[in-house]
Amino acid sequence: MKANLVAKLMVGAAIAVSATGCASWDSMSGRQKSTVVGAGVGGVAGAALTGGGVLGTIGGAAIGGVVGDQVGKRR
């Protein structure tokens, strides 16, 4: 039951972040876009690996953001 609730909250949060991010996406540089995408993917991966743990989600987002920033720097 708890995992189901966490999954629903994560989907809701992803939709909310996606909706607010769409308004400013065009004015972002390639590096900024890579950072945002990396943080999103890292957050989802961290949540999946830790069974929806908050620290895993935040840690994954932080690591993903750094990786995305470095990938965007090379473009």
Backbone as a printed PyTorch tensor [residue, N CA C, xyz], in Angstrom:
tensor([[[  0.8200,  -1.1900,   0.0000],
         [  0.0000,   0.0000,   0.0000],
         [  0.8660,   1.2580,   0.0000]],

        [[  1.9370,   1.2570,   0.8040],
         [  2.7950,   2.4300,   0.8950],
         [  3.5060,   2.6850,  -0.4420]],

        [[  3.9610,   1.6350,  -1.1000],
         [  4.6500,   1.7860,  -2.3780],
         [  3.7050,   2.3640,  -3.4320]],

        [[  2.4390,   1.9790,  -3.3860],
         [  1.4490,   2.4940,  -4.3290],
         [  1.2560,   3.9970,  -4.1430]],

        [[  1.2090,   4.4290,  -2.9000],
         [  1.0550,   5.8490,  -2.6010],
         [  2.2720,   6.6350,  -3.0710]],

        [[  3.4540,   6.0940,  -2.8170],
         [  4.6880,   6.7610,  -3.2410],
         [  4.7220,   6.8790,  -4.7580]],

        [[  4.3210,   5.8380,  -5.4590],
         [  4.3080,   5.8760,  -6.9260],
         [  3.3510,   6.9470,  -7.4300]],

        [[  2.1800,   7.0470,  -6.8220],
         [  1.2230,   8.0680,  -7.2380],
         [  1.7500,   9.4700,  -6.9760]],

        [[  2.3990,   9.6560,  -5.8290],
         [  2.9660,  10.9670,  -5.5160],
         [  4.0780,  11.3340,  -6.4870]],

        [[  4.8960,  10.3560,  -6.8550],
         [  5.9890,  10.6240,  -7.7910],
         [  5.4560,  10.9950,  -9.1720]],

        [[  4.4200,  10.3190,  -9.6190],
         [  3.8190,  10.6470, -10.9120],
         [  3.2240,  12.0520, -10.8740]],

        [[  2.5380,  12.3730,  -9.8010],
         [  1.9740,  13.7120,  -9.6550],
         [  3.0430,  14.7860,  -9.6300]],

        [[  4.1190,  14.5240,  -8.9180],
         [  5.2190,  15.4950,  -8.8620],
         [  5.8790,  15.6490, -10.2270]],

        [[  6.0460,  14.5520, -10.9400],
         [  6.6550,  14.6250, -12.2710],
         [  5.7950,  15.4300, -13.2390]],

        [[  4.4960,  15.2580, -13.1530],
         [  3.5940,  16.0200, -14.0240],
         [  3.6510,  17.5030, -13.6790]],

        [[  3.6660,  17.8140, -12.3920],
         [  3.7160,  19.2180, -11.9710],
         [  5.0170,  19.8820, -12.4090]],

        [[  6.1240,  19.1910, -12.2330],
         [  7.4140,  19.7550, -12.6280],
         [  7.4880,  19.9030, -14.1440]],

        [[  6.9680,  18.9280, -14.8570],
         [  6.9760,  19.0090, -16.3190],
         [  6.1510,  20.1890, -16.8180]],

        [[  5.0150,  20.3970, -16.2150],
         [  4.1390,  21.4900, -16.6420],
         [  4.7700,  22.8520, -16.3810]],

        [[  5.4230,  23.0170, -15.2530],
         [  6.0470,  24.3060, -14.9650],
         [  7.3200,  24.4960, -15.7580]],

        [[  8.0090,  23.4120, -16.0680],
         [  9.2530,  23.5200, -16.8160],
         [  9.0510,  23.8360, -18.2800]],

        [[  7.9070,  23.5070, -18.8170],
         [  7.6550,  23.7340, -20.2450],
         [  7.6530,  25.2150, -20.5940]],

        [[  7.2500,  26.0480, -19.6770],
         [  7.1570,  27.4790, -19.9580],
         [  8.5310,  28.1100, -20.1550]],

        [[  9.5400,  27.6060, -19.4960],
         [ 10.8560,  28.2210, -19.5800],
         [ 11.8580,  27.3830, -20.3540]],

        [[ 11.4410,  26.2720, -20.9210],
         [ 12.3580,  25.3590, -21.6030],
         [ 13.0500,  26.0310, -22.7940]],

        [[ 12.3360,  26.8590, -23.5470],
         [ 12.9040,  27.4660, -24.7460],
         [ 14.0210,  28.4530, -24.4450]],

        [[ 13.9680,  29.0790, -23.2830],
         [ 14.9880,  30.0730, -22.9640],
         [ 16.2110,  29.4740, -22.2710]],

        [[ 16.2260,  28.1610, -22.0970],
         [ 17.3450,  27.5020, -21.4140],
         [ 18.4380,  27.1350, -22.4150]],

        [[ 19.6770,  27.1460, -21.9250],
         [ 20.7920,  26.7060, -22.7630],
         [ 20.8050,  25.1780, -22.8240]],

        [[ 21.5930,  24.6480, -23.7220],
         [ 21.7140,  23.2010, -23.8430],
         [ 22.2430,  22.5620, -22.5760]],

        [[ 23.1580,  23.2330, -21.9220],
         [ 23.7300,  22.7180, -20.6770],
         [ 22.6770,  22.6790, -19.5720]],

        [[ 21.8580,  23.7080, -19.4860],
         [ 20.7980,  23.7380, -18.4800],
         [ 19.7660,  22.6500, -18.7400]],

        [[ 19.4290,  22.4400, -20.0040],
         [ 18.4780,  21.3830, -20.3400],
         [ 19.0320,  20.0140, -19.9680]],

        [[ 20.3160,  19.8000, -20.2260],
         [ 20.9430,  18.5320, -19.8660],
         [ 20.9310,  18.3220, -18.3580]],

        [[ 21.1350,  19.3900, -17.6000],
         [ 21.1130,  19.2970, -16.1440],
         [ 19.7290,  18.9210, -15.6420]],

        [[ 18.7070,  19.5400, -16.1970],
         [ 17.3270,  19.2490, -15.7830],
         [ 16.9540,  17.8080, -16.1090]],

        [[ 17.2850,  17.3780, -17.3060],
         [ 16.9600,  16.0040, -17.7060],
         [ 17.7340,  15.0040, -16.8460]],

        [[ 18.9910,  15.2840, -16.6020],
         [ 19.7970,  14.3990, -15.7560],
         [ 19.2520,  14.2990, -14.3460]],

        [[ 18.8150,  15.4150, -13.7980],
         [ 18.2480,  15.3980, -12.4430],
         [ 16.9500,  14.6060, -12.4130]],

        [[ 16.1430,  14.7450, -13.4370],
         [ 14.8900,  13.9930, -13.4880],
         [ 15.1200,  12.5000, -13.5990]],

        [[ 16.0010,  12.1100, -14.4900],
         [ 16.3010,  10.6890, -14.6770],
         [ 16.9690,  10.1250, -13.4230]],

        [[ 17.8780,  10.8840, -12.8450],
         [ 18.5490,  10.4310, -11.6230],
         [ 17.5900,  10.2830, -10.4530]],

        [[ 16.6500,  11.1960, -10.3440],
         [ 15.6570,  11.1050,  -9.2730],
         [ 14.7800,   9.8790,  -9.4050]],

        [[ 14.3570,   9.6000, -10.6210],
         [ 13.5290,   8.4070, -10.8520],
         [ 14.3440,   7.1420, -10.5900]],

        [[ 15.5830,   7.1130, -11.0520],
         [ 16.4300,   5.9440, -10.8280],
         [ 16.7210,   5.7500,  -9.3420]],

        [[ 16.9980,   6.8400,  -8.6360],
         [ 17.2450,   6.7430,  -7.1990],
         [ 16.0320,   6.2480,  -6.4410]],

        [[ 14.8710,   6.7020,  -6.8330],
         [ 13.6410,   6.2390,  -6.1940],
         [ 13.3970,   4.7640,  -6.4740]],

        [[ 13.6660,   4.3510,  -7.6970],
         [ 13.4640,   2.9390,  -8.0560],
         [ 14.4270,   2.0320,  -7.3050]],

        [[ 15.6630,   2.4640,  -7.1690],
         [ 16.6640,   1.6370,  -6.4990],
         [ 16.4340,   1.5300,  -4.9960]],

        [[ 15.8660,   2.5540,  -4.4030],
         [ 15.6700,   2.5440,  -2.9450],
         [ 14.2290,   2.2730,  -2.5500]],

        [[ 13.4050,   1.8700,  -3.5000],
         [ 12.0160,   1.5770,  -3.1830],
         [ 11.2150,   2.8060,  -2.7960]],

        [[ 11.5300,   3.9330,  -3.3810],
         [ 10.7980,   5.1600,  -3.1100],
         [ 11.3360,   5.9530,  -1.9390]],

        [[ 12.5420,   5.6380,  -1.4910],
         [ 13.1410,   6.3610,  -0.3670],
         [ 13.4480,   7.8030,  -0.7190]],

        [[ 13.1900,   8.6780,   0.2110],
         [ 13.3970,  10.1120,  -0.0340],
         [ 14.8690,  10.4200,  -0.2760]],

        [[ 15.7410,   9.8730,   0.5440],
         [ 17.1690,  10.1480,   0.3780],
         [ 17.6930,   9.5880,  -0.9360]],

        [[ 17.2050,   8.4330,  -1.3330],
         [ 17.6130,   7.8620,  -2.6140],
         [ 17.1560,   8.7050,  -3.7840]],

        [[ 15.9510,   9.2360,  -3.6790],
         [ 15.4130,  10.0870,  -4.7450],
         [ 16.2000,  11.3870,  -4.8440]],

        [[ 16.4430,  12.0210,  -3.7190],
         [ 17.1940,  13.2830,  -3.7110],
         [ 18.6350,  13.0600,  -4.1400]],

        [[ 19.2410,  11.9970,  -3.6380],
         [ 20.6180,  11.6840,  -4.0250],
         [ 20.7310,  11.3870,  -5.5080]],

        [[ 19.7830,  10.6270,  -6.0320],
         [ 19.7880,  10.3220,  -7.4610],
         [ 19.6120,  11.5580,  -8.3100]],

        [[ 18.7400,  12.4600,  -7.8610],
         [ 18.5310,  13.7040,  -8.5980],
         [ 19.7910,  14.5730,  -8.5760]],

        [[ 20.4470,  14.6210,  -7.4370],
         [ 21.6700,  15.4220,  -7.3340],
         [ 22.7720,  14.8540,  -8.2310]],

        [[ 22.9710,  13.5580,  -8.1670],
         [ 24.0050,  12.9320,  -8.9940],
         [ 23.6510,  13.0600, -10.4770]],

        [[ 22.3860,  12.8260, -10.8080],
         [ 21.9530,  12.9580, -12.1970],
         [ 22.1170,  14.3690, -12.7210]],

        [[ 21.8540,  15.3580, -11.8730],
         [ 22.0330,  16.7490, -12.2830],
         [ 23.4800,  17.0820, -12.5830]],

        [[ 24.3760,  16.5730, -11.7650],
         [ 25.8130,  16.8150, -11.9890],
         [ 26.2640,  16.1330, -13.2840]],

        [[ 25.8330,  14.8890, -13.4740],
         [ 26.2040,  14.1750, -14.6980],
         [ 25.6260,  14.8910, -15.9160]],

        [[ 24.3740,  15.3020, -15.8540],
         [ 23.7660,  16.0180, -16.9610],
         [ 24.4690,  17.3270, -17.2650]],

        [[ 24.9030,  18.0230, -16.2230],
         [ 25.6280,  19.2750, -16.4120],
         [ 26.9480,  19.0300, -17.1350]],

        [[ 27.6460,  17.9800, -16.7510],
         [ 28.9290,  17.6790, -17.3920],
         [ 28.7540,  17.2210, -18.8410]],

        [[ 27.6950,  16.4710, -19.0940],
         [ 27.4120,  16.0490, -20.4660],
         [ 27.0520,  17.2710, -21.3140]],

        [[ 26.2480,  18.1700, -20.7620],
         [ 25.8620,  19.3760, -21.4870],
         [ 27.0250,  20.3090, -21.7470]],

        [[ 28.0330,  20.2730, -20.9170],
         [ 29.1950,  21.1300, -21.0780],
         [ 29.9970,  20.7320, -22.3170]],

        [[ 29.9520,  19.4720, -22.6650],
         [ 30.7380,  18.9560, -23.7880],
         [ 30.0650,  19.1610, -25.1270]],

        [[ 28.8320,  19.6180, -25.1540],
         [ 28.1110,  19.7970, -26.4280],
         [ 28.5110,  21.0730, -27.0980]]])
